[in-house]
């Protein structure tokens, strides 16, 4: 499994973990040990560990995971701009619990490292904030209006949805020049999905730059529907999971692992389905065929 694919797989577990965090009510000075801003320094899933060097590289590319524990007994877990909030309680100076929607997970504090573990996934935090570098500019869907995306190696281009995307060429740090496409896949009351270009990204994985505009009043999550995609007749699953807030648009990169699609030249006769869900209720709002 490639390094980038490993990160994505593990961070899917991180995102799932943030949905099952839990807590109680703190007491005494023990709360002081936990209050503050924490940054991810360790991640493990089913025995596979992400090294500190990989986490630093992720931070440099804008891929950050943070935990903000507040004095008012609330907390916010931010995974790539997706925020989950809840309540927390300090049981003693080295143990706390965090709660979301009635579900709880325990956190332990030892030698300045706060560790949470759930269903084979373990997250470790230290106090501080991530230091993002120039390796990539990744803004999130929850930021100010503008270009957002999960592929932090992509240089964002263009104006808001509805502009002419034909003729746009982008490059990645370490990637190849993009081949402009400018094709609209979906355009209705829910969203607009445009294919801006195709290219290889900083990790050598080929895929498509997508511009997704949320035209609804709901938070939308756009997926590449699992098991629906093929490349030149071969069943291959791309990586895409993008959150777009109401009235906003996002530019992101849907990519295929290089072990499945060796180069941009091999990215032909691509077929599949995009699924658009309500990010709050998980209801499927629409599905759109992709053919390129």
Secondary structure, 3 states (H helix, E strand, C coil): CCHHHHHHHHHHHHHHHHCCCEECCCCHHHHHHCCEEEEEEEEEECCEEECHHHHHHHHHCCCCEEEEECCCCEEEEEECCEEEEEEEEEEECCEEEEEECCEEEEEEEECCEEEEEECCEEEEEEECCCCCCCCCCCCCCCCCCCCCCCCCCECCCCCCCCCCCCCCCCCECCCCCCEEEEEEEEECCCEEEEEEEEEECCCCCEEEEEEEEECCCCCEEEEECCCCCEECCEECCCECEEEECCCCEEEEEEEECCCCCCCHHHCCCEEEEEEEEECCCCCEEEEEEEEC
